Amino acid sequence: MPDIHKSAFVAVVGRPSAGKSTLVNTICGQKVAIVSPVPQTTRNTVRGIKTGEGYQIVFVDTPGLHDSEKVMNRRLRDIAVHTLRDADLVLYVIDTTRAPGPEEESIVAKVLPFSGKTFIAVNKIDARESDIARARLFLAERMPGAKAFDLSAEKGTGVDAIVAALVEACPPGPAYYPAEYYTDQEPVFRIAETIREKVFLHTRNEVPHAVYVEYTAHHMLDDGTLVYEGDLVVERDTQKGILIGAGGSMIRLIREEAEHDLTDILGYPVRLSIKVRVQQDWKKDDRILKKLIQ
């Protein structure tokens, strides 16, 4: 493989559930970011790496830009805006199944100062509720001349075209990661995120957003199995009961599914030891938020 001569950090922005994480996973060809039907699944900037002949692109998947003055949502928004400002290029994902509305207007206002380096993924074109014309009209009025590409992040339709455009726009630069890397996430972070993904998939209402995973310890067994110990932290006793489930059924389901996925992702057996505990109003604790959201 020839020396990589072009590279860029690309900020991936958009509304919650626009398909940002799915698009990054599809581009990178691996599961980099967790995905669920619940808005605001992503809490951190997650890096996915795409390396090809003569280039390397580092996609920085950001939390969904969401207008809310709750402490946690403000911090998520600040992280996304900071990433937007520092990136070489911007990939703005718009969901064609939803009318733009005030939240989309707010995102466009944040992206507009960087319009010269912005590429737009007009996503979910394969969905039954998709209205491509509505999304295109919105973009034509707010961001005339924008470089927009119709695609389906889930099915991969149209993704190659936007990747080619991004590669073309990359400035000269080195490879920041070895060619075989598709993410820079440490195993402990990936384990916590995978556990959290299963919580999002199997619980409803306020429970998913009331949970964080706190790492306690890990060790490797002689047979190569990684044993991870951690806590699922919630805000109320009722949420703890839901996560544990009748006879421990819910926490067992979360643990078993996470162990299965992590064994595939990491390439070696993973065993999880998870407890559920209550820490009231942790989402208002700035010390915890600084540790979780970065």
PERA-V817134 format. One record per pair of residues at least 12 apart in sequence whose C-alpha atoms are under 6 Angstrom apart, sorted by the first residue. I is the first residue (numbers start at 1). J is the second residue. Records with the same first field share a line. If there is no record, write none. Layout:
I=J / J
This chain:
4=54 / 55 / 175
5=54 / 55 / 172 / 173 / 174
6=55 / 170 / 171 / 172 / 173
7=55 / 56 / 57 / 170 / 173
8=57 / 88 / 170
9=58 / 59 / 87 / 88
10=59 / 60 / 87 / 88 / 89 / 90
11=60 / 84 / 87 / 90 / 91
12=60 / 61 / 91 / 92
13=92
14=64 / 65 / 92 / 93
15=64 / 65
16=39 / 40 / 64
17=39
18=94 / 95
21=33
22=153
23=153
28=50
32=48
34=197
40=64
42=63
43=63 / 293
44=293 / 294
45=60 / 61 / 62
46=60 / 61
47=59 / 60 / 183
48=182 / 183
49=182 / 183
51=179
56=175
62=80
63=76
65=77
89=117
90=118
91=118 / 119 / 120
92=120
93=120 / 121
94=122 / 123
95=123
96=123 / 124 / 130 / 131 / 132 / 135
97=129 / 130 / 131
119=147 / 148
120=148
121=148 / 149
122=149 / 150 / 151
123=151 / 152
124=152
125=151 / 152
192=213
194=258
195=258
198=254
210=234
211=233 / 234
212=232 / 233
213=231 / 232
214=230 / 231
215=230
216=229 / 230
217=229
225=269 / 270
226=270
227=270 / 271 / 272
228=272
229=273
230=274
231=274 / 275 / 276
232=276
233=276 / 277 / 278
234=278
235=278 / 279 / 280 / 281
236=278
